[in-house]
Amino acid sequence: MTTAVAAPFRFFSLQVLRTRRLGPSLVRVTFGGPDLHAFHSDGRDQSLSLFLPHPGQPEPVVPLELGDGWWQGWRELPDDVRAVMRSYTLRALRRDPDEIDIDFALHGTEPGATVQAGPASRWAARAAAGDRVLLLGPAVADNRAIRFRPPEDTDLVVVWGDETAVPAASAIVEALPAGTRARVWLEVPHAGDIQDLATEADAEITWLVRDERGTAGSPMTLDALRAAHLPPAERPYVWIAGESGCVKELRRHFVRDRGVDRRRVTFVGYWRRGASEEQLRAEA
């Protein structure tokens, strides 16, 4: 099993280059910046911290002049002044020119929505060329914020993600090499969110579409995976990410019911129903 190195992270000052709507619940924002040449990542589920401005602010407010003390200084700023901090995953990194893509899951931005949109969803839904953000990302390609690390002897890759994990899961699937057997489930709110994924792997991809009454991590997901027939494998590797309650249930299923070695299961809670990211950070 490979292991991550403790690698340094740094801030990148970026601006929006363009946006593209991928579906009713997903929008892709492409960023550029003069120092992106120093951004390096070999991970397909590379975790990032994005700092966004409040409405009316020309740029996010983060006290970078404090150096290593920026975190405490940021926390001490008034709530309506300090930049909105959210965790995302890298969808794509390109060179010549240096660009990165981040896909945003939109919640509560559509007319008549029954849930209130959060600040990141509101920002992404209105993002336009020239908008400025700050990104805390890796300066070394192999770093501790990469979670997808199948052992070299893996003979089956199993992936599940809800819409918050679709960007990372899609990048993982697209990068799987030829000859890799993979079974993939991706859960989205609407049929229009389904994407075509190109991969050289022997991958079976199933899109699970919730109805209007469904919620992320619904019993539909648990039932679908419990009923699924997986190809025979002696050394499977499982990557599951999304709503934390569903992720925990799925991990129990793979370890307890299917007998997968818990050391070969990577599980990441990207969000938790009923809790904001601020609450989750405070608990951590």
C-alpha positions, 0 to 999 in steps of 0.5 A: 500500500502506498502512503502519502508524504507530508507535503506543504500547501500554499495559497493561490490567488485565482480568478474565474476564466469561464463556467459551464453548466453540467446539469441542473445540479452541477456547474464547472468553474475554470480558474486561472492565476499567475502562480498556478505553475506552482500547483502540483497534484497527482491525485484524482480526489485531491482535496482543496480549501476554497475561500470565497468573497461575500456578496459585494466584496471584490475578493475574499478576505483572508489575513495572509499578511499574518503568515502562519497565523492566518488561520487564527486571524481569519477566525477572529474576523467578523462572520460577514467579513471573513471569506467563506471557506469550503472544501472541494476536490480538484476535477482537472489540472491542465498546463499551457495555459495553467488552469484548474476545474472545480465542479460545484454541486448546487443546492437550493438555487433553483426557483421554488427550491425547498432547501436554502442555498448555502453561500458556496452554491449561491456564489457558484450559480452566479460566478462570472469571468474575472471573479476572484477567489483564494485557493489553499492547495498542494505545492507537491504532487503526492500529498496527504490530501489525496485519499484514493490509493488502491494497493498495487495488488488490487483486482477490483475497484469499487466506487460510490459517490453522491453529487458532492463526490461525483467530481472526484469519482469521475476523475478517478474513473477516467484515470483508471488504466486499461485492464482495471476492473471497476464497478461504479455507482454515482448518485445525482438528484436529476437525470440531467446531471448524468455525464458521459465518462470516458475511461480505458478501464473495464468499468461498469458505471451505474447512475442512481437518480433520486426522485424529487422527494429523495435525499442524498444517501437515500435507502435507494443507494443502500438497497442498490449496492446491497443487491448488486452482484460484484465480480469475483475478486480476491483483493478489492479496493473500495472508495466511497465518499459523500454524505457521512451517514450514508458513507458509514452505512456503506462501509459497514456493508462492504466490511461486515456483509461482503467481507472486504478488509477494512484496510482496503476501504477508503471512506470520506464524509464530504458533508453531513445532513443537517450540519453546515461546514462551519459546524463540522469544522468546529466539532473537528 
